[in-house]
Amino acid sequence: MYLAPRKVVGSLAGIEVVEMPRNGTQGLCCGAGGARMWMEEHVGKKVNIERTEEALATDASRIAVACPFCYVMMDDGVKEKKRDEEVKVQDVAEVLWEAIETSAERPPREPATAEFKPGL
């Protein structure tokens, strides 16, 4: 499922969804689902660092994930790259929660009016 979370997050006020070059069906797994979370990688670049570098290259201030494994791997990667003070890793649910909390702090808007026409 790729499009639905992006549509929801992209519909929030003040948020622009920026994609990494490899996304959707062409996305690169962070590696944790394949047990790389518990491996010590000693050869080549760690897969979570590869993916983190792609995310950081977008210049986004927040990286939204929808998987607890991705959260750990991306958060570790951002910390390893020493960018955790400027880039926040969040689950999509946290992004939505922040939007709800922020909107609760704003004064309510006038309700929209619509004419009800049965049968249409």
GROMACS elastic network, one bead per residue, 0.5 to 0.9 nm:
[ bonds ]
;  ai    aj funct       b0    kb
    1     4     6  0.67509   500
    1     5     6  0.78195   500
    1    24     6  0.83092   500
    2     5     6  0.64796   500
    2     6     6  0.69330   500
    2    23     6  0.85452   500
    2    24     6  0.56330   500
    2    25     6  0.79402   500
    3     6     6  0.52982   500
    3     7     6  0.61217   500
    3     8     6  0.87667   500
    3    24     6  0.79128   500
    4     7     6  0.51270   500
    4     8     6  0.62800   500
    4     9     6  0.87006   500
    5     8     6  0.51668   500
    5     9     6  0.61302   500
    5    10     6  0.82964   500
    5    66     6  0.80140   500
    5    92     6  0.74092   500
    6     9     6  0.52392   500
    6    10     6  0.57194   500
    6    11     6  0.83777   500
    6    17     6  0.70129   500
    7    10     6  0.50356   500
    7    11     6  0.60625   500
    7    12     6  0.89923   500
    7    17     6  0.87460   500
    8    11     6  0.52739   500
    8    12     6  0.69915   500
    8    96     6  0.84390   500
    9    12     6  0.55709   500
    9    13     6  0.89838   500
    9    15     6  0.71784   500
    9    16     6  0.82492   500
    9    17     6  0.73167   500
    9    64     6  0.88823   500
    9    92     6  0.73478   500
    9    95     6  0.74163   500
    9    96     6  0.71243   500
   10    13     6  0.80114   500
   10    14     6  0.87857   500
   10    15     6  0.59953   500
   10    16     6  0.58608   500
   10    17     6  0.55441   500
   11    14     6  0.88267   500
   11    15     6  0.75269   500
   11    16     6  0.85318   500
   12    15     6  0.57822   500
   12    16     6  0.83993   500
   12    96     6  0.79499   500
   12    99     6  0.69052   500
   13    16     6  0.85801   500
   13    99     6  0.77770   500
   17    60     6  0.88643   500
   18    58     6  0.69064   500
   18    59     6  0.89097   500
   18    60     6  0.72223   500
   19    22     6  0.79336   500
   19    23     6  0.67178   500
   19    55     6  0.82172   500
   19    58     6  0.74756   500
   20    23     6  0.59788   500
   20    27     6  0.84245   500
   20    54     6  0.61636   500
   20    55     6  0.59859   500
   20    57     6  0.80854   500
   20    58     6  0.65950   500
   21    26     6  0.87596   500
   21    27     6  0.81351   500
   21    54     6  0.75053   500
   21    55     6  0.89635   500
   21    58     6  0.89916   500
   22    25     6  0.83792   500
   22    26     6  0.54210   500
   22    28     6  0.61685   500
   22    54     6  0.83658   500
   23    26     6  0.52006   500
   23    28     6  0.70539   500
   24    27     6  0.51437   500
   24    28     6  0.88015   500
   25    28     6  0.87611   500
   28    31     6  0.84066   500
   28    47     6  0.88353   500
   28    51     6  0.69743   500
   29    32     6  0.78354   500
   29    33     6  0.79054   500
   29    34     6  0.86350   500
   29    47     6  0.80750   500
   29    48     6  0.83117   500
   29    51     6  0.77389   500
   29    70     6  0.81984   500
   30    33     6  0.76878   500
   30    34     6  0.87362   500
   30    36     6  0.84655   500
   30    47     6  0.60450   500
   30    49     6  0.84309   500
   30    50     6  0.82530   500
   30    51     6  0.60892   500
   30    52     6  0.83245   500
   30    69     6  0.80732   500
   30    70     6  0.59638   500
   30    73     6  0.64672   500
   30    74     6  0.74146   500
   31    34     6  0.53471   500
   31    35     6  0.67172   500
   31    36     6  0.51605   500
   31    37     6  0.68561   500
   31    46     6  0.88823   500
   31    47     6  0.60473   500
   31    48     6  0.64501   500
   31    69     6  0.83749   500
   31    70     6  0.79831   500
   31    73     6  0.77803   500
   32    35     6  0.50205   500
   32    38     6  0.78123   500
   32    48     6  0.81829   500
   32    69     6  0.54259   500
   32    70     6  0.66550   500
   32    72     6  0.82847   500
   32    73     6  0.66919   500
   33    36     6  0.72348   500
   33    37     6  0.77031   500
   33    69     6  0.64286   500
   33    70     6  0.80966   500
   34    37     6  0.78727   500
   35    38     6  0.57769   500
   35    39     6  0.69140   500
   36    40     6  0.77501   500
   36    41     6  0.80390   500
   36    46     6  0.88690   500
   36    47     6  0.81053   500
   36    48     6  0.86970   500
   37    40     6  0.82482   500
   37    48     6  0.88560   500
   37    69     6  0.77644   500
   37    72     6  0.82515   500
   37    73     6  0.70079   500
   40    46     6  0.88905   500
   41    44     6  0.77060   500
   41    45     6  0.79437   500
   41    46     6  0.61634   500
   41    47     6  0.88228   500
   42    45     6  0.81600   500
   42    46     6  0.80621   500
   43    46     6  0.80074   500
   44    47     6  0.89193   500
   45    48     6  0.84800   500
   45    49     6  0.68192   500
   45    50     6  0.67153   500
   46    49     6  0.52928   500
   46    50     6  0.64355   500
   46    51     6  0.88834   500
   47    50     6  0.50402   500
   47    51     6  0.63169   500
   47    52     6  0.85151   500
   47    73     6  0.89696   500
   48    51     6  0.50900   500
   48    52     6  0.58823   500
   48    53     6  0.84537   500
   48    70     6  0.85748   500
   48    73     6  0.56354   500
   48    74     6  0.63372   500
   48    76     6  0.80325   500
   48    77     6  0.60283   500
   49    53     6  0.59377   500
   49    54     6  0.85086   500
   49    73     6  0.83503   500
   49    74     6  0.78535   500
   49    76     6  0.85464   500
   49    77     6  0.52864   500
   49    78     6  0.81358   500
   49    80     6  0.81327   500
   49    81     6  0.81669   500
   50    53     6  0.53270   500
   50    54     6  0.64993   500
   50    55     6  0.89077   500
   50    77     6  0.86685   500
   51    54     6  0.51163   500
   51    55     6  0.63473   500
   51    56     6  0.87110   500
   51    74     6  0.75879   500
   51    77     6  0.82535   500
   52    55     6  0.50099   500
   52    56     6  0.60630   500
   52    57     6  0.84755   500
   52    73     6  0.83608   500
   52    74     6  0.58056   500
   52    75     6  0.84898   500
   52    76     6  0.88865   500
   52    77     6  0.55634   500
   52    78     6  0.63991   500
   52    81     6  0.84469   500
   53    56     6  0.50553   500
   53    57     6  0.60219   500
   53    58     6  0.89151   500
   53    77     6  0.80990   500
   53    78     6  0.83361   500
   53    81     6  0.83196   500
   54    57     6  0.51718   500
   54    58     6  0.69612   500
   55    58     6  0.56124   500
   55    59     6  0.76557   500
   55    60     6  0.75119   500
   55    63     6  0.70623   500
   55    74     6  0.87945   500
   56    59     6  0.55667   500
   56    60     6  0.66799   500
   56    61     6  0.84986   500
   56    63     6  0.84123   500
   56    78     6  0.80361   500
   56    83     6  0.85512   500
   56    87     6  0.80606   500
   57    60     6  0.79085   500
   58    61     6  0.89506   500
   59    62     6  0.88500   500
   59    87     6  0.88122   500
   60    63     6  0.69074   500
   60    87     6  0.72673   500
   61    86     6  0.65101   500
   61    88     6  0.63722   500
   61    89     6  0.87808   500
   62    86     6  0.84930   500
   62    87     6  0.53175   500
   62    89     6  0.57218   500
   62    90     6  0.70930   500
   63    74     6  0.81319   500
   63    75     6  0.89867   500
   63    87     6  0.72478   500
   63    88     6  0.61864   500
   63    90     6  0.61615   500
   63    91     6  0.83121   500
   64    71     6  0.82933   500
   64    88     6  0.84615   500
   64    89     6  0.60290   500
   64    91     6  0.54378   500
   64    92     6  0.55263   500
   64    94     6  0.86975   500
   64    95     6  0.74233   500
   65    68     6  0.78424   500
   65    70     6  0.63323   500
   65    71     6  0.60740   500
   65    74     6  0.85046   500
   65    89     6  0.74833   500
   65    90     6  0.62295   500
   65    92     6  0.57474   500
   65    93     6  0.89547   500
   66    69     6  0.88904   500
   66    70     6  0.73819   500
   66    71     6  0.77017   500
   66    90     6  0.85644   500
   66    91     6  0.54868   500
   66    92     6  0.55549   500
   66    93     6  0.78563   500
   67    70     6  0.51820   500
   67    71     6  0.62476   500
   67    72     6  0.89180   500
   67    91     6  0.72615   500
   67    92     6  0.88002   500
   68    72     6  0.64978   500
   68    73     6  0.87870   500
   68    91     6  0.76596   500
   69    72     6  0.53288   500
   69    73     6  0.62709   500
   69    74     6  0.85526   500
   70    73     6  0.50719   500
   70    74     6  0.57843   500
   70    75     6  0.81159   500
   70    91     6  0.89973   500
   71    74     6  0.53660   500
   71    75     6  0.58304   500
   71    76     6  0.83522   500
   71    89     6  0.68107   500
   71    90     6  0.69558   500
   71    91     6  0.67596   500
   72    75     6  0.51747   500
   72    76     6  0.59759   500
   72    77     6  0.84525   500
   72    89     6  0.89593   500
   73    76     6  0.51857   500
   73    77     6  0.60997   500
   73    78     6  0.86838   500
   74    78     6  0.60760   500
   74    79     6  0.85030   500
   74    89     6  0.69278   500
   75    78     6  0.51693   500
   75    79     6  0.61940   500
   75    80     6  0.85296   500
   75    84     6  0.78316   500
   75    88     6  0.79980   500
   75    89     6  0.57883   500
   75    90     6  0.85673   500
   76    79     6  0.51297   500
   76    80     6  0.60274   500
   76    81     6  0.85990   500
   77    81     6  0.61511   500
   77    82     6  0.85135   500
   77    83     6  0.88812   500
   78    81     6  0.51361   500
   78    82     6  0.62179   500
   78    83     6  0.54079   500
   78    84     6  0.55139   500
   78    87     6  0.73622   500
   78    88     6  0.83154   500
   78    89     6  0.80045   500
   79    83     6  0.59458   500
   79    84     6  0.51398   500
   79    85     6  0.85799   500
   80    83     6  0.77529   500
   80    84     6  0.84776   500
   81    84     6  0.78994   500
   82    85     6  0.76209   500
   83    86     6  0.56266   500
   83    87     6  0.59159   500
   83    88     6  0.86554   500
   84    87     6  0.52085   500
   84    88     6  0.63213   500
   84    89     6  0.83017   500
   85    88     6  0.75707   500
   90    93     6  0.79404   500
   90    94     6  0.59664   500
   90    95     6  0.65951   500
   91    94     6  0.52186   500
   91    95     6  0.65964   500
   91    96     6  0.88732   500
   92    95     6  0.50710   500
   92    96     6  0.63339   500
   92    97     6  0.86301   500
   93    96     6  0.51126   500
   93    97     6  0.60878   500
   93    98     6  0.86611   500
   94    98     6  0.61445   500
   94    99     6  0.85804   500
   95    98     6  0.52699   500
   95    99     6  0.63637   500
   95   100     6  0.88127   500
   96    99     6  0.50543   500
   96   100     6  0.62487   500
   96   101     6  0.86385   500
   97   100     6  0.50887   500
   97   101     6  0.61334   500
   97   102     6  0.85214   500
   98   101     6  0.50358   500
   98   102     6  0.59801   500
   98   103     6  0.84680   500
   99   102     6  0.50901   500
   99   103     6  0.60526   500
   99   104     6  0.85259   500
  100   103     6  0.51612   500
  100   104     6  0.61401   500
  100   105     6  0.88174   500
  101   104     6  0.51252   500
  101   105     6  0.66008   500
  102   105     6  0.52769   500
  102   106     6  0.68130   500
  103   106     6  0.52329   500
  103   107     6  0.81444   500
  103   108     6  0.85001   500
  104   107     6  0.76409   500
  104   108     6  0.81065   500
  105   108     6  0.88260   500
  106   109     6  0.86520   500
  108   111     6  0.84958   500
  109   112     6  0.86299   500
  110   113     6  0.89580   500
  116   120     6  0.88350   500
  117   120     6  0.60982   500
